[in-house]
Amino acid sequence: MGQKVHPFGFRVGITEAHRSRWFAPKALFGSLLVEDYKIRQYLDKRLNRTPPFAAVSDILIERTRDELTVIVKTARPGQVVGLRGAGSESLTKDLQTMTGRKVVLKVVEIKNPDLDAKLIAESIGEQLKKRANFRRVLKMRAESSMQNGAKGIRILLAGRLGGAEMSRTLDTRLGSIPLSTLQANVEYAVAHSFTTYGAIGVKVWVFKGLFTEHDDDQTHSSAAGGRARARGRR
């Protein structure tokens, strides 16, 4: 049996910052954890599964005693913010109703969608739904990522590929994917494509190079767990 470690979980607190950043007493922890899950599910359904598709790849949540900050990483910030900010206002009101707390919504633009594992996996899933040739789709996406600066990429498909009677897997690799190197910035994502002949799983690993001390961006903050403990080389 293959024993696999999640690339993000492996690096949390070392070279990766937490996606939920808050502390809570034992009595509140469970309810806040469920609330985080519901927020992510709601935003994914509203921004990724219904038009206009906003290409959201990650949702980060920070909490203080009376304020909830939601950071949305998206390739199409205009679709989230909406005309004159109407979209973000509507989202903020809905989240405030859902949680009963003051909500601050921050939108962070993904400069290069071809290097984001989640967006690559989702776009492959959409193309498979439209009955595109899966071999061509994999080759094009992998080559596009490498041309846009990735040091390595691996894409794994599993299911009834091309409507075949038996399910199988198809693996494409370009460059290197150093999964055991903590200093390596490896992004991993899973997406599901629900086709007429069954579900097809899409897994994507993208190696962007080694972490340096200058990797901080708008999604890192001074909140609990918002900054990894050791970013630079030792």
N, C-alpha and C positions, 0 to 999 in steps of 0.2 A: 504494500500500500504506500502511495506517495504521501509524505507528510509535508504540507505546505504552510508557510508562515505568511501572514498578510504583510506586504511591504510597508504599509502605513503604520499599523500597530507595532511592528518591529522597531520603528524609529521614533515613536511618540515620546516626547520628553527628552530626546537626545538630539536629533536634528530636525524633528517635526514638532510643530505646536499643536496643542489640542484643538479639536473642532467645537467642543462645548467647554466654555471657560467660566466656571463658577464653583463655589463651595456651598454646601448646605448641611444642616444638621441631619442626623439619621432619620428623624421623623418625616422630614420634607423631601429627602433625596429621591424616593420612588416616584412621587407625584411630579417633581420637576423633570425627572428623566422621561416620563411618559409625555409630559408637555413638550419637551424638546422634539421627541419623535413625531408628535402630532403636527408641530410647526413645520418640520421638514417635509412630512407627507403632504400637508396642505400646499406649501409653496411649490413642491415638485409637480403636484397635480395641476395647479393653476398656471404655472409659468412654463412647464415643460410638456405637459400632455394635452393642453388646449391651445388653440391659436389665439393671438400670434405667439409662436414658439420663441421663447426668450433665450434658449441655449444656456440654462443655468447649470454650472458644473458642481458647485459646492455651496453649502449654507453653514455659516459659523454663528454660534450663539454665545453671547456674553450676558451675564446677569450681575446687577448690584442689588442692594436691598429692595429698591422700589422701581428699578428701571431694567428693561430688557432690550438689548441691542442685537439686531439681526443683520449680519453681513452677507450679502448675496453676491457671489462671484459669477459673472455672466459675460458671454461674448457679445450680447446685444443689449447694452444698458438702456437704450432708447425704448425698447419694448417693455422693460420693467418700470421705468420712470413714467412713461406715457406722455401724452400731450400736456405741456405746462405742469408736469408733476402729478397729473390726475391719477395715474396708475399706482405710484408709490403711496399717495394719500389713501387710496382705496385699500391697498394691502395693509397699511399701518392700522387703519380703523378695524379691519377684519381681525388682525392679530391681537389688537387691544380687546376686542369683544371676546375672542377665544381664550385669552390668558388672564384678563382682568388687571393687567399691568400697563404702565406707560411704555410704549414701544418706540424705539428709534430704528429706522430702516436705513442701512447704508448699502449703496450699490458700487461694486468694484468691477472695473472692466478687465476682461481677459484679453491681453494684447495679441496673443498668438494662439488661436483656437486649435491649430494643427499640432500643438504640443500638449494639449490637455487630454488626458486619458479618458475621462468621462465623456467629453464631447466627441472624441473619436469613436468610442464604443456606441454611443447613441446614434451617431450618423450612419455607422455601419448597419445597426439594427433597422433604421428607417429604410435604407436601401434594400436590405434583404426582404422587408415587407413588400417592397415594390417589385419583387422578383428579379432583381438585378443579378448578374453573374457574380457569384460570391468570390470566385478566384480573382477576377478582375478588380472587384471592390477592395479586397484585402491588399492586393499589390499596389493599387493606386494610393490608398490611405497610408500604407507603410512608407512608400517612396516620398509622399508629400511631407510626412513628418520629418524624415531624414533631411530633406531639402530645406526645411524650416528651422533646422538647428538641433534636432534630437541626436544624441550620441548612440542611441539604440532603441529598437521597438520590437515588441512581440505581440502578435494578435492570435488569439485562439478561438475558434468557432466550434461549437458542439451542438448536434441535433440532426434533424433530417434535412441535410444540406441539399439544395436543389430538388427537394420533394422526394428524395430517395426513400425506399421502403425501410432500410435499416439506418439507424442513427450512427454518426461517426464524428470524428474530430479532424480539424484542419488547422495546422500551426504554421504561422509565418514569422520569421525572425530576420531582422536586419541590424547590424551593429552589435554592441554588447549590452547585456543586462546584468550588472553585478549585484545580485539580490542579497548576498551575504555581507556586502560592504555598507556599514552604517553611514559612512560619509557620502555615499552615493545618493543622489536625488532621484529616486525611482517612484514614479506615480502609477497607481494601479486602479482600475475601474472595471465594473461588471455591468452589462446591460442585457436585457432580454428582448428578443424580437418575436412577437406572437403572430406567426404566419398562419395561413389557412391549413397547412399540413403539420402544425405543431409549433412548440416553442424552440427557438434557437438561442443558445447562450453565447454572449460575446465577452471575452476577457481581453483587456489591453494593459500592457506594461510599457511605460515610456521612461527611458533613462535620459535625464537632461544634463548630466555632468555632476561634478562633485559640489557639495555645499561649501560656500565660502562665508566669511563674516559679513559680506555685503548683500546677502540674499533677502534681507528684511523688505517687506512690502507693506501695502496699506492694510493687509489682513492680519498683521502682527500687532499686538498691543500690549499694554502693561497689565492687562487683566490676568487673573489667575490662569496659568496654563497657556497664556497667549503668546509666550515667547519660549522657544526651546532653550534648554539649559546650556548646551554646548554646541555652538554652531561651527566654530573654527576648527582647524586641524590641531591635534595635540602632539 
